[in-house]
Amino acid sequence: MQNHPVRFVHLSDTHIGPTRDFEVFGRNPYAACEKVLEGISRLNFTPDFFIHTGDITASMDDASYKLARSLFSRFPAPVYYVAGNHDSVSLIRKYLDFGSVSDPFSDYDLLSYVFEVHGHRFVVLDAHLADPDETRGTVSQLQLDYLRKQFVETPLPVALFIHFPPHPLDSCWIDNQMLMTNGIALHELLKEFAPRVRGVFYGHVHRGIHTSVDGLLYSSVPSVVCQFTTLPDEEEPRADADYPPSFSLVTIDGARTTIKSHVVAMNP
């Protein structure tokens, strides 16, 4: 059914805490998630699935993931998750429900897996490291081999989900602090199969940034809770008080990928 378009909601960096009144970056993540849920409920159709590209919680504790579950269980379609640098894979597996997965990675401690929707293959890779304060990510060679396998064993179009940006984004603080350490290796692999790549979708940078590199689409989504400014010469992240909670609606239809940003006002 490759002629059937796939529509999914991309959200990221919810940074949910252990209580509903927890704050981070001067914002309330629970309240922001509730507003995004309201915004999604106003869509006039049900997406095929939801993808959360990491930093589900602000701290790796049971209470935060239980609260996340209470929110994300309200999504009207299957939800898939990527591990961010603030996440615990074991707690994600313990508390959060996933949609159907067809080819999970052999290492249980890495959140890497595959699922298929309407004749399209979606691959999730885990680039987070053990230290939550480590803001750069790395995809192991085993995972790169796993990604290659997904292209080799099927002619289906493929989209990739990851937490960290693989390449520079013309922002001093992002390029110095937030990139994958082996993003070039990932990009070179994807170039081999470029006609079948429908996009690489990530979070982490708290901003919506869309880049074309060698004909490959890379797309980040703004954080649900707080955005950062990304001017070229800024050496440290700075909160953007004017940018509200946000999510993206992505449509993959044949060889075309369309990304629509949706912002949600915090005040009635």
Number of C-alpha atoms within 10 A of each C-alpha: 8 14 12 13 17 19 22 20 23 25 27 30 27 27 27 31 26 20 14 13 12 17 18 14 12 11 14 20 27 24 19 23 22 15 21 24 17 12 17 21 14 10 10 7 9 15 19 17 18 22 20 27 28 28 26 27 26 22 19 21 14 17 16 23 26 19 18 23 15 12 15 18 14 10 15 14 15 17 20 21 28 28 26 30 27 24 24 25 19 13 15 23 15 12 17 17 15 15 13 13 13 11 14 16 19 13 10 11 12 20 23 24 22 20 16 15 16 13 16 23 21 21 21 27 24 26 24 28 19 11 9 17 9 13 19 24 25 19 21 13 12 12 22 15 11 21 23 16 11 18 18 11 8 10 12 17 22 25 18 19 26 29 31 30 26 25 20 15 19 12 17 18 21 24 18 13 15 21 23 24 16 17 18 12 15 19 17 12 15 23 16 12 15 18 13 19 22 25 23 24 25 29 28 26 26 24 22 19 16 14 15 10 10 11 11 19 17 19 20 27 28 30 28 28 27 26 25 18 18 24 15 13 10 13 15 14 18 14 14 14 12 7 18 20 24 28 24 22 19 18 19 21 16 15 11 10 16 13 17 10 14 16 16 19 13 12 6 4
